[in-house]
Amino acid sequence: MNLLVSKHHAILFGMAELLNMMRKAMETSGQSRYRISKETGIAESVLSRFMSGETALTVETMERLADYLGLEIVLRPKRGRGARKGG
């Protein structure tokens, strides 16, 4: 599970929900894909494919986009489970 944190919300999500939340944040940001692309260095074609659901984002790209949108992605251990032992 992932934790998506904005200055007003902290919500647990699975990966699909996390990606959908990022799409929604892009839509409601009021910024064009062109502007987001120029300011984040993420290719506009990558953003277009992401928004249409054709592809996901790499972790690095997701972090850059989240930072631009004022979001923070936090991973934490599942409740009731310790770290896996072994290699």
Biopython code that builds the backbone (N, CA, C, O; Angstrom):
import numpy as np
from Bio.PDB.StructureBuilder import StructureBuilder

atoms = [
    (1, "MET", "N", (0.826, -1.175, 0.000)),
    (1, "MET", "CA", (0.000, 0.000, 0.000)),
    (1, "MET", "C", (0.871, 1.240, 0.000)),
    (1, "MET", "O", (2.010, 1.213, 0.467)),
    (2, "ASN", "N", (0.343, 2.299, -0.513)),
    (2, "ASN", "CA", (1.037, 3.569, -0.589)),
    (2, "ASN", "C", (0.245, 4.600, 0.184)),
    (2, "ASN", "O", (-0.962, 4.460, 0.378)),
    (3, "LEU", "N", (0.924, 5.615, 0.613)),
    (3, "LEU", "CA", (0.287, 6.708, 1.312)),
    (3, "LEU", "C", (0.542, 7.960, 0.504)),
    (3, "LEU", "O", (1.695, 8.356, 0.328)),
    (4, "LEU", "N", (-0.508, 8.591, 0.008)),
    (4, "LEU", "CA", (-0.385, 9.834, -0.741)),
    (4, "LEU", "C", (-0.766, 10.955, 0.208)),
    (4, "LEU", "O", (-1.866, 10.966, 0.760)),
    (5, "VAL", "N", (0.138, 11.889, 0.393)),
    (5, "VAL", "CA", (-0.076, 12.946, 1.370)),
    (5, "VAL", "C", (-0.069, 14.297, 0.679)),
    (5, "VAL", "O", (0.884, 14.631, -0.026)),
    (6, "SER", "N", (-1.114, 15.066, 0.874)),
    (6, "SER", "CA", (-1.101, 16.459, 0.458)),
    (6, "SER", "C", (-1.150, 17.271, 1.747)),
    (6, "SER", "O", (-1.158, 16.696, 2.835)),
    (7, "LYS", "N", (-1.181, 18.573, 1.643)),
    (7, "LYS", "CA", (-1.199, 19.348, 2.868)),
    (7, "LYS", "C", (-2.517, 19.197, 3.630)),
    (7, "LYS", "O", (-2.619, 19.631, 4.778)),
    (8, "HIS", "N", (-3.523, 18.587, 3.002)),
    (8, "HIS", "CA", (-4.816, 18.437, 3.659)),
    (8, "HIS", "C", (-5.284, 17.000, 3.834)),
    (8, "HIS", "O", (-6.235, 16.751, 4.574)),
    (9, "HIS", "N", (-4.634, 16.049, 3.167)),
    (9, "HIS", "CA", (-5.131, 14.672, 3.172)),
    (9, "HIS", "C", (-4.004, 13.667, 3.332)),
    (9, "HIS", "O", (-2.890, 13.882, 2.856)),
    (10, "ALA", "N", (-4.305, 12.581, 3.999)),
    (10, "ALA", "CA", (-3.398, 11.429, 4.067)),
    (10, "ALA", "C", (-4.273, 10.199, 3.881)),
    (10, "ALA", "O", (-5.082, 9.872, 4.750)),
    (11, "ILE", "N", (-4.116, 9.517, 2.754)),
    (11, "ILE", "CA", (-5.017, 8.427, 2.395)),
    (11, "ILE", "C", (-4.209, 7.234, 1.902)),
    (11, "ILE", "O", (-3.269, 7.397, 1.123)),
    (12, "LEU", "N", (-4.569, 6.038, 2.350)),
    (12, "LEU", "CA", (-3.918, 4.818, 1.879)),
    (12, "LEU", "C", (-4.495, 4.396, 0.530)),
    (12, "LEU", "O", (-5.708, 4.421, 0.320)),
    (13, "PHE", "N", (-3.602, 4.008, -0.375)),
    (13, "PHE", "CA", (-4.023, 3.583, -1.702)),
    (13, "PHE", "C", (-3.214, 2.394, -2.175)),
    (13, "PHE", "O", (-2.061, 2.223, -1.778)),
    (14, "GLY", "N", (-3.817, 1.570, -3.025)),
    (14, "GLY", "CA", (-3.073, 0.594, -3.793)),
    (14, "GLY", "C", (-2.480, 1.337, -4.983)),
    (14, "GLY", "O", (-2.780, 2.515, -5.177)),
    (15, "MET", "N", (-1.659, 0.689, -5.770)),
    (15, "MET", "CA", (-0.983, 1.364, -6.882)),
    (15, "MET", "C", (-1.967, 1.951, -7.888)),
    (15, "MET", "O", (-1.778, 3.083, -8.333)),
    (16, "ALA", "N", (-3.008, 1.214, -8.258)),
    (16, "ALA", "CA", (-3.970, 1.734, -9.234)),
    (16, "ALA", "C", (-4.648, 2.995, -8.713)),
    (16, "ALA", "O", (-4.829, 3.963, -9.451)),
    (17, "GLU", "N", (-5.018, 2.973, -7.443)),
    (17, "GLU", "CA", (-5.657, 4.147, -6.850)),
    (17, "GLU", "C", (-4.683, 5.320, -6.773)),
    (17, "GLU", "O", (-5.068, 6.471, -6.981)),
    (18, "LEU", "N", (-3.422, 5.021, -6.472)),
    (18, "LEU", "CA", (-2.403, 6.060, -6.403)),
    (18, "LEU", "C", (-2.252, 6.745, -7.770)),
    (18, "LEU", "O", (-2.217, 7.973, -7.849)),
    (19, "LEU", "N", (-2.165, 5.962, -8.825)),
    (19, "LEU", "CA", (-2.033, 6.527, -10.166)),
    (19, "LEU", "C", (-3.276, 7.328, -10.553)),
    (19, "LEU", "O", (-3.161, 8.385, -11.173)),
    (20, "ASN", "N", (-4.458, 6.836, -10.195)),
    (20, "ASN", "CA", (-5.689, 7.575, -10.482)),
    (20, "ASN", "C", (-5.735, 8.885, -9.714)),
    (20, "ASN", "O", (-6.207, 9.891, -10.243)),
    (21, "MET", "N", (-5.253, 8.891, -8.475)),
    (21, "MET", "CA", (-5.203, 10.121, -7.685)),
    (21, "MET", "C", (-4.264, 11.136, -8.332)),
    (21, "MET", "O", (-4.545, 12.335, -8.334)),
    (22, "MET", "N", (-3.156, 10.657, -8.876)),
    (22, "MET", "CA", (-2.217, 11.560, -9.542)),
    (22, "MET", "C", (-2.837, 12.121, -10.822)),
    (22, "MET", "O", (-2.645, 13.294, -11.143)),
    (23, "ARG", "N", (-3.580, 11.288, -11.553)),
    (23, "ARG", "CA", (-4.270, 11.790, -12.745)),
    (23, "ARG", "C", (-5.266, 12.882, -12.362)),
    (23, "ARG", "O", (-5.340, 13.922, -13.015)),
    (24, "LYS", "N", (-6.021, 12.638, -11.308)),
    (24, "LYS", "CA", (-7.015, 13.619, -10.842)),
    (24, "LYS", "C", (-6.325, 14.915, -10.412)),
    (24, "LYS", "O", (-6.817, 16.004, -10.705)),
    (25, "ALA", "N", (-5.195, 14.804, -9.723)),
    (25, "ALA", "CA", (-4.453, 15.993, -9.295)),
    (25, "ALA", "C", (-3.978, 16.797, -10.503)),
    (25, "ALA", "O", (-3.996, 18.028, -10.474)),
    (26, "MET", "N", (-3.551, 16.109, -11.566)),
    (26, "MET", "CA", (-3.152, 16.817, -12.784)),
    (26, "MET", "C", (-4.343, 17.543, -13.388)),
    (26, "MET", "O", (-4.234, 18.705, -13.779)),
    (27, "GLU", "N", (-5.485, 16.855, -13.465)),
    (27, "GLU", "CA", (-6.679, 17.450, -14.051)),
    (27, "GLU", "C", (-7.125, 18.691, -13.287)),
    (27, "GLU", "O", (-7.528, 19.683, -13.894)),
    (28, "THR", "N", (-7.055, 18.643, -11.983)),
    (28, "THR", "CA", (-7.561, 19.746, -11.164)),
    (28, "THR", "C", (-6.511, 20.821, -10.888)),
    (28, "THR", "O", (-6.806, 21.830, -10.247)),
    (29, "SER", "N", (-5.283, 20.607, -11.373)),
    (29, "SER", "CA", (-4.222, 21.582, -11.113)),
    (29, "SER", "C", (-4.407, 22.878, -11.900)),
    (29, "SER", "O", (-3.862, 23.918, -11.531)),
    (30, "GLY", "N", (-5.177, 22.809, -12.985)),
    (30, "GLY", "CA", (-5.355, 23.988, -13.820)),
    (30, "GLY", "C", (-4.181, 24.239, -14.755)),
    (30, "GLY", "O", (-4.155, 25.244, -15.466)),
    (31, "GLN", "N", (-3.206, 23.326, -14.757)),
    (31, "GLN", "CA", (-2.022, 23.466, -15.601)),
    (31, "GLN", "C", (-2.163, 22.571, -16.835)),
    (31, "GLN", "O", (-2.702, 21.467, -16.754)),
    (32, "SER", "N", (-1.683, 23.050, -17.953)),
    (32, "SER", "CA", (-1.711, 22.239, -19.174)),
    (32, "SER", "C", (-0.623, 21.171, -19.101)),
    (32, "SER", "O", (0.342, 21.304, -18.348)),
    (33, "ARG", "N", (-0.788, 20.124, -19.881)),
    (33, "ARG", "CA", (0.254, 19.098, -19.958)),
    (33, "ARG", "C", (1.556, 19.701, -20.458)),
    (33, "ARG", "O", (2.640, 19.320, -20.017)),
    (34, "TYR", "N", (1.438, 20.647, -21.384)),
    (34, "TYR", "CA", (2.631, 21.310, -21.912)),
    (34, "TYR", "C", (3.389, 22.009, -20.787)),
    (34, "TYR", "O", (4.606, 21.862, -20.674)),
    (35, "ARG", "N", (2.685, 22.759, -19.966)),
    (35, "ARG", "CA", (3.349, 23.481, -18.872)),
    (35, "ARG", "C", (3.949, 22.523, -17.851)),
    (35, "ARG", "O", (5.081, 22.711, -17.405)),
    (36, "ILE", "N", (3.182, 21.490, -17.481)),
    (36, "ILE", "CA", (3.700, 20.499, -16.531)),
    (36, "ILE", "C", (4.947, 19.847, -17.106)),
    (36, "ILE", "O", (5.927, 19.631, -16.392)),
    (37, "SER", "N", (4.910, 19.533, -18.398)),
    (37, "SER", "CA", (6.059, 18.922, -19.058)),
    (37, "SER", "C", (7.279, 19.826, -18.983)),
    (37, "SER", "O", (8.365, 19.379, -18.613)),
    (38, "LYS", "N", (7.105, 21.084, -19.327)),
    (38, "LYS", "CA", (8.227, 22.020, -19.336)),
    (38, "LYS", "C", (8.795, 22.243, -17.934)),
    (38, "LYS", "O", (10.008, 22.367, -17.765)),
    (39, "GLU", "N", (7.921, 22.294, -16.938)),
    (39, "GLU", "CA", (8.382, 22.592, -15.581)),
    (39, "GLU", "C", (8.927, 21.380, -14.834)),
    (39, "GLU", "O", (9.674, 21.531, -13.867)),
    (40, "THR", "N", (8.555, 20.172, -15.279)),
    (40, "THR", "CA", (9.032, 18.966, -14.596)),
    (40, "THR", "C", (10.102, 18.220, -15.376)),
    (40, "THR", "O", (10.834, 17.406, -14.812)),
    (41, "GLY", "N", (10.195, 18.494, -16.666)),
    (41, "GLY", "CA", (11.124, 17.742, -17.501)),
    (41, "GLY", "C", (10.572, 16.393, -17.928)),
    (41, "GLY", "O", (11.301, 15.578, -18.493)),
    (42, "ILE", "N", (9.305, 16.148, -17.668)),
    (42, "ILE", "CA", (8.644, 14.908, -18.091)),
    (42, "ILE", "C", (8.088, 15.146, -19.494)),
    (42, "ILE", "O", (7.367, 16.119, -19.715)),
    (43, "ALA", "N", (8.415, 14.276, -20.435)),
    (43, "ALA", "CA", (7.958, 14.452, -21.814)),
    (43, "ALA", "C", (6.436, 14.551, -21.867)),
    (43, "ALA", "O", (5.728, 13.811, -21.184)),
    (44, "GLU", "N", (5.949, 15.476, -22.687)),
    (44, "GLU", "CA", (4.507, 15.653, -22.830)),
    (44, "GLU", "C", (3.841, 14.367, -23.316)),
    (44, "GLU", "O", (2.709, 14.072, -22.933)),
    (45, "SER", "N", (4.541, 13.597, -24.163)),
    (45, "SER", "CA", (3.989, 12.333, -24.657)),
    (45, "SER", "C", (3.812, 11.329, -23.520)),
    (45, "SER", "O", (2.856, 10.554, -23.525)),
    (46, "VAL", "N", (4.723, 11.335, -22.546)),
    (46, "VAL", "CA", (4.605, 10.449, -21.377)),
    (46, "VAL", "C", (3.386, 10.854, -20.560)),
    (46, "VAL", "O", (2.614, 9.999, -20.127)),
    (47, "LEU", "N", (3.211, 12.152, -20.350)),
    (47, "LEU", "CA", (2.050, 12.633, -19.593)),
    (47, "LEU", "C", (0.751, 12.304, -20.316)),
    (47, "LEU", "O", (-0.238, 11.935, -19.682)),
    (48, "SER", "N", (0.748, 12.435, -21.629)),
    (48, "SER", "CA", (-0.443, 12.132, -22.415)),
    (48, "SER", "C", (-0.820, 10.656, -22.300)),
    (48, "SER", "O", (-1.984, 10.322, -22.081)),
    (49, "ARG", "N", (0.173, 9.775, -22.450)),
    (49, "ARG", "CA", (-0.099, 8.330, -22.326)),
    (49, "ARG", "C", (-0.526, 7.965, -20.908)),
    (49, "ARG", "O", (-1.379, 7.099, -20.717)),
    (50, "PHE", "N", (0.064, 8.622, -19.920)),
    (50, "PHE", "CA", (-0.316, 8.384, -18.529)),
    (50, "PHE", "C", (-1.766, 8.816, -18.291)),
    (50, "PHE", "O", (-2.542, 8.082, -17.680)),
    (51, "MET", "N", (-2.125, 10.002, -18.773)),
    (51, "MET", "CA", (-3.476, 10.513, -18.544)),
    (51, "MET", "C", (-4.540, 9.676, -19.247)),
    (51, "MET", "O", (-5.667, 9.570, -18.764)),
    (52, "SER", "N", (-4.186, 9.082, -20.386)),
    (52, "SER", "CA", (-5.157, 8.254, -21.107)),
    (52, "SER", "C", (-5.227, 6.836, -20.551)),
    (52, "SER", "O", (-6.057, 6.037, -20.986)),
    (53, "GLY", "N", (-4.356, 6.520, -19.586)),
    (53, "GLY", "CA", (-4.361, 5.191, -18.989)),
    (53, "GLY", "C", (-3.577, 4.165, -19.782)),
    (53, "GLY", "O", (-3.608, 2.980, -19.449)),
    (54, "GLU", "N", (-2.872, 4.592, -20.826)),
    (54, "GLU", "CA", (-2.101, 3.661, -21.652)),
    (54, "GLU", "C", (-0.878, 3.122, -20.928)),
    (54, "GLU", "O", (-0.437, 2.006, -21.200)),
    (55, "THR", "N", (-0.331, 3.902, -20.011)),
    (55, "THR", "CA", (0.891, 3.511, -19.333)),
    (55, "THR", "C", (0.921, 4.071, -17.920)),
    (55, "THR", "O", (0.234, 5.042, -17.603)),
    (56, "ALA", "N", (1.722, 3.446, -17.091)),
    (56, "ALA", "CA", (1.954, 3.962, -15.739)),
    (56, "ALA", "C", (3.178, 4.875, -15.804)),
    (56, "ALA", "O", (3.640, 5.206, -16.896)),
    (57, "LEU", "N", (3.690, 5.273, -14.686)),
    (57, "LEU", "CA", (4.878, 6.116, -14.623)),
    (57, "LEU", "C", (5.978, 5.383, -13.875)),
    (57, "LEU", "O", (5.698, 4.539, -13.023)),
    (58, "THR", "N", (7.220, 5.698, -14.187)),
    (58, "THR", "CA", (8.314, 5.164, -13.387)),
    (58, "THR", "C", (8.260, 5.822, -12.012)),
    (58, "THR", "O", (7.623, 6.861, -11.840)),
    (59, "VAL", "N", (8.920, 5.221, -11.048)),
    (59, "VAL", "CA", (8.940, 5.790, -9.702)),
    (59, "VAL", "C", (9.540, 7.193, -9.734)),
    (59, "VAL", "O", (9.021, 8.108, -9.094)),
    (60, "GLU", "N", (10.629, 7.363, -10.475)),
    (60, "GLU", "CA", (11.272, 8.684, -10.568)),
    (60, "GLU", "C", (10.313, 9.723, -11.149)),
    (60, "GLU", "O", (10.218, 10.837, -10.634)),
    (61, "THR", "N", (9.609, 9.363, -12.213)),
    (61, "THR", "CA", (8.671, 10.278, -12.851)),
    (61, "THR", "C", (7.504, 10.582, -11.926)),
    (61, "THR", "O", (7.047, 11.723, -11.848)),
    (62, "MET", "N", (7.024, 9.563, -11.225)),
    (62, "MET", "CA", (5.937, 9.754, -10.277)),
    (62, "MET", "C", (6.341, 10.734, -9.171)),
    (62, "MET", "O", (5.553, 11.592, -8.774)),
    (63, "GLU", "N", (7.571, 10.598, -8.683)),
    (63, "GLU", "CA", (8.079, 11.514, -7.648)),
    (63, "GLU", "C", (8.148, 12.951, -8.159)),
    (63, "GLU", "O", (7.739, 13.878, -7.460)),
    (64, "ARG", "N", (8.668, 13.141, -9.387)),
    (64, "ARG", "CA", (8.765, 14.498, -9.955)),
    (64, "ARG", "C", (7.386, 15.120, -10.128)),
    (64, "ARG", "O", (7.178, 16.293, -9.818)),
    (65, "LEU", "N", (6.448, 14.320, -10.626)),
    (65, "LEU", "CA", (5.093, 14.820, -10.837)),
    (65, "LEU", "C", (4.414, 15.139, -9.506)),
    (65, "LEU", "O", (3.772, 16.179, -9.360)),
    (66, "ALA", "N", (4.559, 14.242, -8.548)),
    (66, "ALA", "CA", (3.965, 14.476, -7.229)),
    (66, "ALA", "C", (4.529, 15.753, -6.605)),
    (66, "ALA", "O", (3.782, 16.555, -6.045)),
    (67, "ASP", "N", (5.839, 15.938, -6.701)),
    (67, "ASP", "CA", (6.464, 17.136, -6.155)),
    (67, "ASP", "C", (5.896, 18.383, -6.809)),
    (67, "ASP", "O", (5.569, 19.352, -6.123)),
    (68, "TYR", "N", (5.776, 18.369, -8.126)),
    (68, "TYR", "CA", (5.218, 19.512, -8.858)),
    (68, "TYR", "C", (3.793, 19.815, -8.407)),
    (68, "TYR", "O", (3.408, 20.977, -8.281)),
    (69, "LEU", "N", (3.008, 18.758, -8.164)),
    (69, "LEU", "CA", (1.604, 18.918, -7.785)),
    (69, "LEU", "C", (1.418, 19.186, -6.294)),
    (69, "LEU", "O", (0.289, 19.328, -5.824)),
    (70, "GLY", "N", (2.517, 19.255, -5.553)),
    (70, "GLY", "CA", (2.429, 19.521, -4.116)),
    (70, "GLY", "C", (2.013, 18.307, -3.316)),
    (70, "GLY", "O", (1.413, 18.436, -2.249)),
    (71, "LEU", "N", (2.329, 17.119, -3.830)),
    (71, "LEU", "CA", (1.989, 15.866, -3.169)),
    (71, "LEU", "C", (3.256, 15.159, -2.725)),
    (71, "LEU", "O", (4.340, 15.418, -3.249)),
    (72, "GLU", "N", (3.116, 14.273, -1.765)),
    (72, "GLU", "CA", (4.227, 13.461, -1.280)),
    (72, "GLU", "C", (3.786, 12.010, -1.272)),
    (72, "GLU", "O", (2.697, 11.696, -0.792)),
    (73, "ILE", "N", (4.612, 11.129, -1.793)),
    (73, "ILE", "CA", (4.322, 9.693, -1.796)),
    (73, "ILE", "C", (5.182, 9.062, -0.718)),
    (73, "ILE", "O", (6.403, 9.217, -0.708)),
    (74, "VAL", "N", (4.529, 8.346, 0.193)),
    (74, "VAL", "CA", (5.235, 7.732, 1.317)),
    (74, "VAL", "C", (4.908, 6.249, 1.339)),
    (74, "VAL", "O", (3.739, 5.867, 1.281)),
    (75, "LEU", "N", (5.930, 5.418, 1.421)),
    (75, "LEU", "CA", (5.733, 3.980, 1.581)),
    (75, "LEU", "C", (6.012, 3.626, 3.028)),
    (75, "LEU", "O", (6.941, 4.158, 3.635)),
    (76, "ARG", "N", (5.213, 2.734, 3.579)),
    (76, "ARG", "CA", (5.435, 2.298, 4.952)),
    (76, "ARG", "C", (5.111, 0.823, 5.048)),
    (76, "ARG", "O", (4.365, 0.294, 4.223)),
    (77, "PRO", "N", (5.666, 0.151, 6.049)),
    (77, "PRO", "CA", (5.371, -1.276, 6.224)),
    (77, "PRO", "C", (3.881, -1.500, 6.486)),
    (77, "PRO", "O", (3.203, -0.660, 7.078)),
    (78, "LYS", "N", (3.396, -2.640, 6.035)),
    (78, "LYS", "CA", (2.018, -3.020, 6.323)),
    (78, "LYS", "C", (1.861, -3.227, 7.816)),
    (78, "LYS", "O", (2.804, -3.631, 8.497)),
    (79, "ARG", "N", (0.696, -2.956, 8.315)),
    (79, "ARG", "CA", (0.419, -3.198, 9.728)),
    (79, "ARG", "C", (0.401, -4.689, 9.998)),
    (79, "ARG", "O", (-0.084, -5.479, 9.188)),
    (80, "GLY", "N", (0.936, -5.060, 11.148)),
    (80, "GLY", "CA", (0.895, -6.451, 11.559)),
    (80, "GLY", "C", (1.917, -7.344, 10.872)),
    (80, "GLY", "O", (1.912, -8.559, 11.066)),
    (81, "ARG", "N", (2.779, -6.756, 10.082)),
    (81, "ARG", "CA", (3.813, -7.549, 9.410)),
    (81, "ARG", "C", (5.160, -6.907, 9.656)),
    (81, "ARG", "O", (5.325, -5.696, 9.505)),
    (82, "GLY", "N", (6.102, -7.716, 10.030)),
    (82, "GLY", "CA", (7.466, -7.228, 10.186)),
    (82, "GLY", "C", (8.167, -7.259, 8.854)),
    (82, "GLY", "O", (7.610, -7.698, 7.848)),
    (83, "ALA", "N", (9.376, -6.795, 8.857)),
    (83, "ALA", "CA", (10.183, -6.846, 7.636)),
    (83, "ALA", "C", (10.442, -8.307, 7.274)),
    (83, "ALA", "O", (10.578, -9.154, 8.157)),
    (84, "ARG", "N", (10.508, -8.597, 5.997)),
    (84, "ARG", "CA", (10.812, -9.968, 5.563)),
    (84, "ARG", "C", (12.225, -10.313, 5.934)),
    (84, "ARG", "O", (13.138, -9.493, 5.839)),
    (85, "LYS", "N", (12.384, -11.527, 6.353)),
    (85, "LYS", "CA", (13.727, -11.994, 6.713)),
    (85, "LYS", "C", (14.323, -12.754, 5.553)),
    (85, "LYS", "O", (13.609, -13.379, 4.768)),
    (86, "GLY", "N", (15.617, -12.699, 5.452)),
    (86, "GLY", "CA", (16.284, -13.440, 4.384)),
    (86, "GLY", "C", (16.693, -12.513, 3.262)),
    (86, "GLY", "O", (16.612, -11.289, 3.372)),
    (87, "GLY", "N", (17.135, -13.128, 2.179)),
    (87, "GLY", "CA", (17.769, -12.424, 1.153)),
    (87, "GLY", "C", (17.094, -11.713, 0.135)),
    (87, "GLY", "O", (17.735, -11.119, -0.732)),
]
sb = StructureBuilder()
sb.init_structure("model")
sb.init_model(0)
sb.init_chain("A")
sb.init_seg("    ")
for serial, (resi, resn, name, xyz) in enumerate(atoms, 1):
    if name == "N":
        sb.init_residue(resn, " ", resi, " ")
    sb.init_atom(name, np.array(xyz, "f"), 0.0, 1.0, " ", f" {name:<3s}", serial, name[0])
structure = sb.get_structure()
